[in-house]
Amino acid sequence: MITLRQLTALHWIERLGTFERAAEHLHTTQSAISKRVQELESTTGLQLFDRSQRGARLTAAGEELLIIAREMLSLADQITSLKDGTQVITRRLRLGVTELTALTWLPRLISRLVKDFPGLIVEPEVDMSRTLHEKLMDDLVDLIIIPDTFTAPEVTAAPLAIVENAWMAAPGLIGHSGVVDLAELAKYPVLVQGKRSGSGLFVNKWLGALGIELPKTLSSDSLTAMLGLTAAGLGVTYLPLECFRPLVDEGKLEIIKTDPKLPAVPYMAMYRNDRPSAFVTEVASRAVELCDFSRQLQS
């Protein structure tokens, strides 16, 4: 059996040049150091020192073993440091979010995670909900933040927030400021999110349940593009109300009141429960704590 004492002896013999100096450094006898080397050679089946030469000269096999030995000693030091709380563990978090999260509270979440987990490397990925869910199922991301439109028994979904949406258009596009029937609204071009959008699927399902068809649609996978096209007067769209209320206040968009109102969209933090990870669970709890879709670019 290979022991750390044997590997330590090998390290200091090579570092100090002789068995005698290694023994002095380790506060033991030269015979004890020789015994550790003999045990290591017996266990590995390798001749570690060239005994035809004067001094402690490693063989080629000894040099290769020494490289591995030093890696093992370094790992042992890291394990010991865990007990003392001095070791910084390098972690990697593959975090998938939709555009709305990236526009609002993602900067604040990343700042908090980096603070709470020193050495953390965050690898964010911004994409459509369906794509992110597929990547979670393929184990290509660790945690995703998307609308609650996909389920799987091996996925845990932690509720984050309910996002209220509103129909919006450029000022003056709709002829009156009263309540608009959905059938009347459907007469205008409607800007919709693509089929891989979680909120788009949520709204489309709601419209289908009401029997509302949208004969004139423009589809985009980009929330920012939908926003720009709507402000340009190309049609009506649904947008997160609080996040884009400043544009209403600035007169760039106006809210269209409808009957019935748009449904609110629940958002979830999702991660695999068949690959238990205390770290990912902690990340999800931070997301629950910090989630806020009401303001852009939070820090």
N, C-alpha and C positions, 0 to 999 in steps of 0.2 A: 504494500500500500504506500502510495506517494504521500508524503507529509509536507506541511509548510516549513517545518524545521529543516528538512532536507533541501528544499528549494532555496531557503534563506542561506544555508551554508554554501550552496553552489553560487549564489549571487555574490556573496562577500569574498569567496575565494577568487573569483574572476576580477572583482573590483579591486582587491588589495594585493593580489598577485601570489600569495602563498597561503597554505593551510594554517600556518602558525599565526599570521596576522589576522586571518578570519577568526581563529579561535580567540585571540585576544579581544577583538572587537565584539564578539558575541559572549564574552565572559565565560568561556568554557575551555576544555582542553583540546589539544591538537588531535589526540586519539578519538575524542568524541566527534570531531569534525570529519575525520577520516571514516569513522563508522557510518555517519550519515551519508557520505558519498558512496560508500560501498553498498549500503542498503538501496540507494537510489539507482545505482547501476544494476543491482540484482533485480529490482522491480521492473525497470525499463528494458533490461537486456541490452543496454548500450554501454560502450566504453566512453566515458565522458572526458577523461584526461589522458594525454599522451605521456605515458610513464617512461618513455625512452628519452624524453627531454628533461632538462633541469628546470625546476620551477613548476608552477601549476598552469600548464598550457592545455587549453581545451581542444578536443578533437572536433571535427566538423559536426558530428552528431551532438557533441556537448554544446557547441555554439547554438545549434537549432533548439535544443532543449532549454538553454538559458533564456532565449527569447520568450518561449512559452512560459517558463518559470516566472519571469518578471511580470508578465501579464497576469498570471495567477496571484502573485503577491500584491499587485496593484488592486485587483478585485477584492482580495481579502481586506486590504486597507479600507476600501470603500464600504464594505460590509460593516467593519468596525466603526467607521464614521457615522453610519446610520444610527447607532446606539447613542452617539454623542450629539447627534443633530447637526453635525458640521458638514455633512456630505450633500452637495447639490446634485440632485438626480436630473439628468437630461431626459425630458419626455417629449413626445410628439403627439399633437392633437390634430386630427384631420376633421375639420369642422365645416359642415355644409350648411349654407343659408340661402334663402331667396333674396331677391333684390331689396325688398322692403326692410328686412333686418339689416342688410348692409348699409342702407340709407339712414337708418335710425340708431339703434343701440349697439350694433356690432363693435364700434370702436371702444365703447365703455366696457363691454364684456371682455374684449381681448386685454385691455389695460388691467382689469381686475384679475384675470386668469394669470397673466404674467407676474403680477404682484404676489398672488397667493401661491403660485407654483414656480419658484425660481428655477431657471434652466429650461422652462417650457418653450417649445417651438410650436407655434400655431401655424397650421397650413390651411387657410380658409379657401373655400370653394363656393363661388356664387353661381347658382344655376336654377333651373326650373324644378318645381317640387317633385314631379314624377321622376326626373333624372336623378335627383338626390336620393329619393327613396330606393331606386334601383341600385345605386352605388352603395347604399347602406346594406342592402340585402346581399350584395356581392362582396361585402367587407372591404370596400374601397374608401369609406369614410367611417369615423368613429361615432359621430353624433350629428344629427341634422335638425334644423329649425324650420318647420314648414306648416302650412295649414293642415287641419285634421281631416284629410281626405283619403288617406291610405292606412290600412291596418294589416298586421301580420302577427300571429301568435308569438313569434320569437322577437318581437319588438315591443319595448316599453315606451309609452307615450306620456310624458309629464306635461300637464296643462300649463300654458304660459299666460296667455291673454286672449281676450275677445276683441277683435278689431272691427270697429264699426265702419261700414262703407257708405258712400253716397254717390248718386249719379251727379256728374258734373259736365259742364260744357263751357265754351267761351261765352262771355257776356253777350246777350242779344241773339244767340243762336235759336233759343226757344222763345217763342213769341210772347209768352206771359209768365208771370211770377207765381201763379197759383199751383195747386196740386195737379200733376200730370198723370193721366192714366197710362199704364204700361203699354197698352195697345197703341196709344198715340205716340209714345216715346219710340216705339219700334219703327215708326215711319221715318225717323232720322237715321243716318249712318251711325252705327254703334261700333266703337273701338273696343275690341275684346282681347283678352290674353289668350295665348295659344293653348293647345290641347294638353300640354305638359305642365300647365300652370295649376297649382293647387287651388288658389282662389278663383281662377277661371272655371275650373271644374265645379267648384262649389256653387258659383253663381249660375252656371249653365244648367246644373241639376235643378236649382230653384226655379229658374225660368221654365224649364221643361215641365215641372210639376204644376205650374200655373197655366200651361198650354200656350205660352208666349213664344212666338217664333220671331227671329230677327232676320228679315230678308236682306238687309244691307249691313254687312259687317266688314271691318278692317281688322285683321289679326296681327298681333305683335307679341313676341316673347319678352320684350323689354318694357318694364314699367315706366322708365324714363322716356322712352320713345312714345308710349301712349300718352303720357303727360304733355309732351311737346306737340303732338298731333292734335290733341284736344284743345290746347291753348291756341293753336293756329286756326281753330274753327272748323276742323274737318269732320267733326261728329261728336257724339255723346259717349261718355265712358263711365265706369265705376272706379272710384279711387278711395283709399283709406282716408277717412274724413279728417281726423285730427292731424295726421302727418302733413296733409296738404291744405289745411285751413288757412295758413298764411297767404297762399296764393289767392284764396277767395277774398281775404281781407285786403289784398293789394289790388283787387279788381281784375286779376288775370283769368280767373275762373269764377263760375257761379254754381251754386248748388241747385239741383233740380229736385223739387219735392215730388215724390211719387206715392201712389197708393196701389199696392202695398209698398212699404219701404224695403230697401235691400236688406238681406239677412246679414247679421254680423258673422265674421269668419273666425273660428277658434284656431289658435296656433299652438303647436306642441313642440317639445324637445324630444326627439326620438333616438333611441339607441338599442343595440342588440342585448337581449337578456340571456341569450344562450352562450354569450362570451362575457361572463361577469367581470366587471372592472370597477373597483372602488373609485378609481380616478375619474372615469367617465361619469359615474353617478354623481361625483362631486361637481363636475362641470355642469351637469344638468341642473343641480341645485343652485348653482350660481346664475344660470340662465333664468330660472324661475324667479330668483331674487331681483335681477336687474332688468328684466324684460320691460320695455317701454316703447311702443310704436307711435307715440304721440308727437315726438320731436325729431328733427333730422340731425344727423351727425353729432350725437351725444358723445361727450368725452368724460 
